[in-house]
Amino acid sequence: MVARHLVVEHGVRSLLLVSRSGPAAEGVDELVAELRQSGAEATVEACDVTDGAAVSDLVSRHPVSGVVHTAGVLDDGVVESLSAERLSAVLRPKVDAAWHLHEATRGLELDAFVVFSSVAGTFGSAGQANYAAGNAFLDGLAHHRRAQGLPGTSLAWGPWSQDSGMTGSLTDADVQRMARSGMPPLSAEEGLALFDAALATAEPVSVPVRLDLAALRQQGEPQPLLRGLIRTPGRRTAATTTNGDIAAAFAQRLTGLSTAAGREVVLDAVRGQVAAVLGHTGTTEIDQDRAFLDLGFDSLTAVELRNRLSAHTGIRLPATLLFDYPTPAELVDHLHARIAPEPTPGAEALLGELEKLEKSFGGLDITEEIHEQVAGRLEVLRAKWNTLRDTAAAAGRDGSASDDEEFDFESASDDEVFDLLDNELGLS
């Protein structure tokens, strides 16, 4: 796209197209023919620009008046997962290649030296520490060249649309995640227009990116670099209050619940956030025993889920949350153990259970058989409760339980209690 744009819009008539594949790259013959029809001659060479000697040889054999470096490799992962090999794979096409091009052309009279950077190096990007570092170097290189009186422009791009460049493999869920983050993808037309706008400025570094200010404002406290664009009075207090209210309401829902019931509430919350991150319309397809990686999570979506759950629960969670608890079931157990209120002691807990029982009566389709079964169970509970009262009263009178008690409700089975009720209370 950039090669076509340079020819059609900037009048460039000679291009040297370089990649590791060179003439073997897919579609290269068609591109060269298209550029020729537009009035430009394109030479295609295979060269590993991470090799300094190879770059020096390349430049010595061709007249070069400008450089546009667009290469990049992704290998996303949280910091703890990065190795020397993963760092090198991402840094070499950015750092090494750009530096070799800088060294090989610094004695030439260039019209432009343009490098494609990323907002990851400006704002930071969860799960992209290696990529952010490589692009931060490119931004620094542009400043370095300008300080030496050389042309230098770094474009810290936001994401491009699905059919463009390094974002060509994005799923719909990825695009939705970007939109939620406040940086929706650029179309190819928008990207090329911003390319021209950036080159027309005197700044060594520009940030061509789409910003959805409304989406960014909804996230609460804006990133420091965006505070001049998103000025909301009392924004810090408002964001803190909103998140605190959400967490408090969630904790309230768990109050008085049994462990099993509380766990179901947490599971529903986790499934809801998982569905939102992955772009599902419902939660039925989220198996709690299936690994997050199998559900479609990567480092970026794992961090987004962590952030959502942190806001929902009001507790600080590590970036490695999904690696520490690799299935929804394990994560739910961990979250429930941390946020569930302490069990309510004594009579208050019992009254809470009775209140929930009373609420459960509403909307039931009650048959005669169900009515008798439930009535029997309620009579059993009433009889047991009265026994506890009588036992306590007897103990209060003479320091011991009554010796006249003929029926032991504590050791009796439900069938034995039902027989007692049938015989003495006339329920059958």
C-alpha positions as CSV (number, residue, x, y, z in Angstrom):
1,M,0.0,0.0,0.0
2,V,2.8,2.4,0.8
3,A,4.7,1.6,-2.4
4,R,1.5,2.3,-4.5
5,H,0.9,5.5,-2.5
6,L,4.4,6.8,-3.0
7,V,4.1,6.3,-6.7
8,V,0.5,7.6,-7.2
9,E,0.4,10.4,-4.7
10,H,4.1,11.5,-4.3
11,G,5.3,10.9,-7.8
12,V,8.1,8.5,-6.9
13,R,9.4,6.8,-10.1
14,S,12.0,4.4,-8.8
15,L,11.5,2.0,-5.9
16,L,13.7,-0.6,-4.3
17,L,11.5,-3.2,-2.5
18,V,13.3,-5.2,0.1
19,S,12.2,-8.2,2.1
20,R,13.7,-11.5,3.2
21,S,11.7,-13.3,0.5
22,G,12.4,-10.8,-2.2
23,P,11.3,-11.9,-5.7
24,A,9.8,-15.1,-4.1
25,A,7.3,-13.1,-2.0
26,E,3.6,-13.7,-2.8
27,G,2.1,-11.2,-5.2
28,V,5.4,-9.4,-6.0
29,D,5.2,-9.8,-9.8
30,E,1.7,-8.4,-9.8
31,L,2.8,-5.4,-7.7
32,V,5.8,-4.6,-9.9
33,A,3.5,-4.7,-13.0
34,E,1.0,-2.5,-11.3
35,L,3.7,0.0,-10.3
36,R,5.0,0.0,-13.9
37,Q,1.6,0.8,-15.2
38,S,1.6,3.8,-12.8
39,G,4.9,5.0,-14.3
40,A,7.4,3.7,-11.8
41,E,10.1,1.0,-12.0
42,A,10.5,-1.3,-9.0
43,T,13.5,-3.4,-8.2
44,V,12.9,-6.3,-5.8
45,E,15.7,-7.8,-3.8
46,A,16.0,-10.4,-1.0
47,C,17.9,-9.0,2.0
48,D,17.8,-9.7,5.7
49,V,18.0,-6.1,7.0
50,T,18.8,-7.4,10.5
51,D,22.2,-8.2,9.0
52,G,24.4,-5.1,9.0
53,A,26.8,-6.3,6.3
54,A,23.9,-7.3,4.0
55,V,22.3,-3.8,4.4
56,S,25.6,-2.1,3.6
57,D,26.1,-4.2,0.5
58,L,22.5,-3.4,-0.6
59,V,22.9,0.3,-0.2
60,S,26.2,0.3,-2.0
61,R,24.6,-1.2,-5.1
62,H,21.6,1.1,-5.4
63,P,21.1,4.8,-5.4
64,V,19.0,5.5,-2.4
65,S,17.3,8.9,-1.7
66,G,14.8,7.9,0.9
67,V,14.0,5.0,3.3
68,V,10.6,3.8,4.5
69,H,11.0,1.0,7.1
70,T,7.8,-0.9,7.7
71,A,8.9,-4.3,9.1
72,G,7.7,-5.7,12.3
73,V,7.1,-9.0,14.1
74,L,4.7,-9.8,16.9
75,D,5.2,-12.3,19.7
76,D,2.9,-11.1,22.4
77,G,3.1,-12.2,26.0
78,V,3.2,-10.9,29.6
79,V,6.6,-9.9,30.9
80,E,7.1,-13.1,33.0
81,S,6.6,-15.2,29.8
82,L,9.2,-13.4,27.7
83,S,12.6,-15.1,27.0
84,A,15.7,-13.8,25.3
85,E,14.6,-15.6,22.2
86,R,11.2,-14.0,22.2
87,L,12.7,-10.6,22.8
88,S,15.2,-11.0,20.0
89,A,12.5,-12.2,17.5
90,V,10.6,-8.9,18.0
91,L,13.5,-6.5,18.5
92,R,15.7,-7.5,15.5
93,P,13.4,-6.4,12.7
94,K,12.7,-3.2,14.6
95,V,15.9,-2.2,16.4
96,D,18.7,-3.9,14.5
97,A,17.2,-3.3,11.0
98,A,16.5,0.4,11.6
99,W,19.9,0.9,13.1
100,H,21.6,-0.8,10.1
101,L,19.6,1.3,7.7
102,H,20.6,4.4,9.7
103,E,24.3,3.5,9.6
104,A,24.3,2.5,6.0
105,T,22.6,5.7,4.8
106,R,23.9,8.4,7.2
107,G,26.4,9.7,4.6
108,L,23.8,10.0,1.9
109,E,21.6,13.0,1.0
110,L,18.3,11.5,1.9
111,D,14.9,13.2,1.4
112,A,13.3,11.1,4.1
113,F,14.0,8.4,6.6
114,V,10.6,7.0,7.8
115,V,10.1,4.2,10.3
116,F,6.8,2.6,11.3
117,S,6.5,2.5,15.0
118,S,3.4,1.8,17.2
119,V,1.3,3.3,19.9
120,A,2.5,0.4,22.0
121,G,5.8,2.3,22.4
122,T,4.0,5.5,23.4
123,F,1.2,4.5,25.7
124,G,2.3,1.0,26.6
125,S,0.3,-2.0,25.6
126,A,-0.7,-4.9,27.8
127,G,1.1,-8.1,26.8
128,Q,3.4,-6.4,24.3
129,A,6.4,-5.4,26.4
130,N,8.9,-6.6,23.7
131,Y,7.0,-4.9,20.9
132,A,6.6,-1.7,22.9
133,A,10.4,-1.6,23.6
134,G,11.2,-2.1,19.9
135,N,8.9,0.7,18.8
136,A,10.2,3.0,21.6
137,F,13.6,2.6,20.1
138,L,12.4,3.7,16.7
139,D,10.9,6.8,18.2
140,G,14.2,7.5,19.8
141,L,16.1,6.9,16.6
142,A,14.0,9.6,14.8
143,H,14.9,12.1,17.6
144,H,18.6,11.0,17.3
145,R,18.7,11.5,13.6
146,R,17.1,15.0,13.9
147,A,19.6,15.9,16.5
148,Q,22.4,15.1,14.0
149,G,20.8,17.2,11.3
150,L,19.5,14.1,9.4
151,P,15.9,13.5,8.2
152,G,14.0,11.2,10.6
153,T,10.3,10.5,11.1
154,S,8.7,7.8,13.3
155,L,5.0,7.1,12.9
156,A,3.6,5.5,16.1
157,W,0.7,3.8,14.4
158,G,-2.6,2.8,16.0
159,P,-4.1,-0.5,14.8
160,W,-5.1,-0.8,11.1
161,S,-8.1,-2.7,9.9
162,Q,-8.3,-6.5,9.6
163,D,-7.2,-6.7,6.0
164,S,-4.1,-4.6,6.6
165,G,-0.5,-5.5,7.5
166,M,0.2,-7.0,10.9
167,T,-3.5,-6.9,12.0
168,G,-4.6,-9.0,9.0
169,S,-5.2,-12.0,11.3
170,L,-7.4,-10.1,13.8
171,T,-10.7,-11.7,14.7
172,D,-13.9,-9.8,15.2
173,A,-13.4,-10.2,18.9
174,D,-10.0,-8.5,18.6
175,V,-11.5,-5.6,16.7
176,Q,-14.2,-5.2,19.3
177,R,-11.6,-5.3,22.1
178,M,-9.7,-2.5,20.3
179,A,-12.9,-0.5,20.0
180,R,-13.5,-0.9,23.7
181,S,-10.0,0.3,24.5
182,G,-10.8,3.6,22.7
183,M,-8.5,3.0,19.7
184,P,-10.6,1.5,16.9
185,P,-8.7,0.4,13.8
186,L,-7.8,2.7,10.9
187,S,-8.9,1.9,7.4
188,A,-6.2,1.8,4.7
189,E,-7.4,5.1,3.3
190,E,-7.2,6.7,6.8
191,G,-3.8,5.3,7.4
192,L,-2.4,6.6,4.1
193,A,-3.9,10.0,4.7
194,L,-2.3,10.2,8.1
195,F,1.0,9.1,6.6
196,D,0.9,12.2,4.4
197,A,-0.1,14.4,7.3
198,A,2.7,13.1,9.5
199,L,5.3,13.7,6.8
200,A,4.1,17.3,6.4
201,T,4.8,18.1,10.0
202,A,8.2,19.2,11.5
203,E,7.9,16.7,14.3
204,P,10.3,13.7,14.5
205,V,7.5,11.5,16.0
206,S,3.8,11.5,15.3
207,V,1.0,9.3,16.6
208,P,-1.4,8.5,13.8
209,V,-4.3,6.9,15.6
210,R,-8.0,7.0,15.9
211,L,-9.2,7.9,19.4
212,D,-12.8,7.2,20.5
213,L,-12.9,9.8,23.3
214,A,-16.3,8.7,24.5
215,A,-15.0,5.1,25.0
216,L,-11.8,6.4,26.7
217,R,-13.9,8.6,29.0
218,Q,-16.0,5.6,30.1
219,Q,-12.9,3.9,31.3
220,G,-12.6,6.4,34.2
221,E,-9.1,7.8,34.9
222,P,-7.5,8.5,31.5
223,Q,-3.9,7.6,30.7
224,P,-1.6,10.5,31.6
225,L,-0.8,11.3,28.0
226,L,-4.5,11.6,27.2
227,R,-5.5,13.9,30.1
228,G,-5.3,17.0,27.9
229,L,-7.9,15.5,25.5
230,I,-10.2,13.9,28.2
231,R,-10.9,16.5,30.9
232,T,-13.7,15.4,33.1
233,P,-14.3,17.3,36.3
234,G,-13.8,15.1,39.3
235,R,-12.9,12.2,37.0
236,R,-10.8,10.4,39.5
237,T,-13.4,10.6,42.2
238,A,-16.2,9.6,39.8
239,A,-14.2,6.6,38.5
240,T,-13.3,5.4,41.9
241,T,-16.8,5.7,43.2
242,T,-18.3,3.9,40.2
243,N,-15.9,1.0,40.5
244,G,-16.4,0.9,44.3
245,D,-20.2,0.8,43.9
246,I,-19.9,-2.1,41.5
247,A,-17.7,-4.1,43.8
248,A,-19.8,-3.3,46.8
249,A,-23.0,-4.4,45.0
250,F,-21.3,-7.6,44.0
251,A,-20.1,-8.3,47.5
252,Q,-23.6,-7.6,48.8
253,R,-25.0,-10.3,46.4
254,L,-22.7,-12.8,48.1
255,T,-23.8,-11.9,51.6
256,G,-25.6,-14.7,53.5
257,L,-25.2,-17.2,50.6
258,S,-23.9,-20.8,51.1
259,T,-20.6,-21.7,49.6
260,A,-22.3,-23.5,46.7
261,A,-24.7,-20.6,46.0
262,G,-22.0,-18.0,46.3
263,R,-19.8,-19.9,43.9
264,E,-22.6,-19.9,41.3
265,V,-22.9,-16.1,41.6
266,V,-19.1,-15.7,41.0
267,L,-19.2,-18.2,38.1
268,D,-22.0,-16.2,36.4
269,A,-19.9,-13.1,36.8
270,V,-16.8,-14.7,35.4
271,R,-18.7,-16.2,32.5
272,G,-20.2,-12.8,31.7
273,Q,-16.9,-11.1,31.6
274,V,-15.3,-13.9,29.6
275,A,-18.2,-13.5,27.0
276,A,-17.7,-9.8,26.8
277,V,-13.9,-10.1,26.2
278,L,-14.2,-12.9,23.6
279,G,-17.2,-11.3,21.9
280,H,-19.7,-14.0,22.6
281,T,-23.4,-13.2,22.7
282,G,-24.1,-15.5,25.6
283,T,-22.4,-17.5,28.3
284,T,-23.7,-21.0,27.6
285,E,-20.7,-22.0,25.5
286,I,-18.2,-21.2,28.3
287,D,-17.3,-24.4,29.9
288,Q,-15.9,-23.8,33.4
289,D,-13.6,-26.8,33.2
290,R,-12.1,-25.8,29.8
291,A,-8.7,-24.0,29.8
292,F,-8.8,-20.3,29.1
293,L,-6.3,-20.9,26.3
294,D,-8.7,-23.3,24.6
295,L,-11.5,-20.9,25.0
296,G,-9.5,-18.4,22.8
297,F,-7.6,-16.3,25.3
298,D,-4.2,-14.8,24.6
299,S,-2.0,-12.5,26.6
300,L,-3.9,-9.4,25.6
301,T,-7.4,-10.7,26.3
302,A,-6.1,-12.3,29.5
303,V,-5.0,-8.9,30.8
304,E,-8.3,-7.3,29.7
305,L,-10.3,-10.0,31.6
306,R,-8.0,-9.4,34.6
307,N,-8.8,-5.6,34.5
308,R,-12.6,-6.3,34.2
309,L,-12.6,-8.7,37.1
310,S,-10.6,-6.3,39.2
311,A,-13.1,-3.6,38.6
312,H,-16.0,-6.0,39.2
313,T,-14.7,-7.4,42.5
314,G,-12.8,-4.5,43.9
315,I,-9.6,-6.5,44.5
316,R,-6.2,-6.1,42.8
317,L,-5.5,-9.1,40.6
318,P,-2.2,-10.0,39.0
319,A,-1.6,-9.8,35.2
320,T,-0.8,-13.6,35.3
321,L,-4.2,-14.4,36.7
322,L,-5.3,-16.7,33.9
323,F,-1.9,-18.5,34.0
324,D,-2.1,-19.0,37.7
325,Y,-5.8,-20.3,37.5
326,P,-6.0,-21.8,34.0
327,T,-9.7,-22.7,33.9
328,P,-12.8,-20.7,34.9
329,A,-13.6,-23.2,37.6
330,E,-10.2,-22.7,39.3
331,L,-10.5,-18.9,38.9
332,V,-14.0,-18.9,40.4
333,D,-12.7,-20.9,43.5
334,H,-9.9,-18.4,43.9
335,L,-12.1,-15.3,43.6
336,H,-14.9,-16.7,45.8
337,A,-12.4,-17.5,48.5
338,R,-11.1,-13.9,48.4
339,I,-14.3,-11.9,48.1
340,A,-17.1,-14.0,49.8
341,P,-18.1,-12.4,53.1
342,E,-17.5,-14.3,56.3
343,P,-20.5,-16.5,57.0
344,T,-23.1,-14.7,59.1
345,P,-23.2,-16.3,62.6
346,G,-26.1,-17.6,64.5
347,A,-29.7,-16.6,64.2
348,E,-29.1,-13.9,61.7
349,A,-27.8,-16.4,59.1
350,L,-30.8,-18.7,59.8
351,L,-33.3,-15.8,59.3
352,G,-31.5,-14.9,56.0
353,E,-32.0,-18.5,54.8
354,L,-35.7,-18.4,55.7
355,E,-36.1,-15.1,53.8
356,K,-34.6,-16.6,50.7
357,L,-36.8,-19.6,51.2
358,E,-39.9,-17.4,51.3
359,K,-38.8,-15.6,48.2
360,S,-38.4,-18.9,46.4
361,F,-42.2,-19.6,46.8
362,G,-43.1,-16.9,44.3
363,G,-44.0,-18.1,40.8
364,L,-43.9,-21.8,41.6
365,D,-46.3,-24.1,39.7
366,I,-47.5,-26.1,42.8
367,T,-49.2,-29.5,42.4
368,E,-51.0,-31.3,45.2
369,E,-48.1,-33.8,45.4
370,I,-45.5,-31.0,45.6
371,H,-47.6,-29.1,48.2
372,E,-47.7,-32.2,50.5
373,Q,-44.0,-32.9,50.2
374,V,-43.0,-29.3,50.9
375,A,-45.6,-29.0,53.8
376,G,-44.2,-32.2,55.3
377,R,-40.6,-30.9,55.2
378,L,-41.7,-27.6,56.7
379,E,-43.5,-29.5,59.5
380,V,-40.3,-31.5,60.1
381,L,-38.3,-28.3,60.4
382,R,-40.9,-26.7,62.7
383,A,-40.8,-29.8,65.0
384,K,-37.0,-29.8,65.1
385,W,-37.0,-26.1,65.9
386,N,-39.5,-26.6,68.8
387,T,-37.4,-29.5,70.1
388,L,-34.4,-27.2,70.3
389,R,-36.4,-24.6,72.2
390,D,-37.8,-27.2,74.7
391,T,-34.4,-28.7,75.2
392,A,-32.9,-25.2,75.9
393,A,-35.7,-24.4,78.3
394,A,-35.3,-27.7,80.2
395,A,-31.5,-27.2,80.4
396,G,-32.2,-23.7,81.8
397,R,-34.4,-25.1,84.6
398,D,-32.3,-27.9,85.9
399,G,-29.0,-27.6,84.0
400,S,-29.8,-30.7,81.8
401,A,-32.1,-31.7,79.0
402,S,-35.4,-33.3,79.8
403,D,-35.3,-37.0,80.5
404,D,-38.9,-37.4,79.3
405,E,-38.0,-36.7,75.6
406,E,-39.2,-39.9,73.8
407,F,-38.2,-38.9,70.3
408,D,-34.7,-37.9,69.3
409,F,-35.0,-35.5,66.3
410,E,-31.2,-35.1,66.1
411,S,-30.5,-38.8,65.4
412,A,-33.9,-39.6,63.6
413,S,-34.0,-40.1,59.9
414,D,-36.3,-38.1,57.7
415,D,-38.5,-41.2,57.2
416,E,-38.8,-41.6,60.9
417,V,-39.8,-38.0,61.4
418,F,-42.4,-38.3,58.5
419,D,-43.9,-41.4,60.2
420,L,-44.2,-39.4,63.5
421,L,-45.9,-36.6,61.6
422,D,-48.2,-39.0,59.8
423,N,-49.2,-40.6,63.1
424,E,-49.4,-37.7,65.4
425,L,-50.0,-34.6,63.3
426,G,-52.5,-36.1,60.9
427,L,-50.7,-35.1,57.7
428,S,-51.8,-38.3,55.9
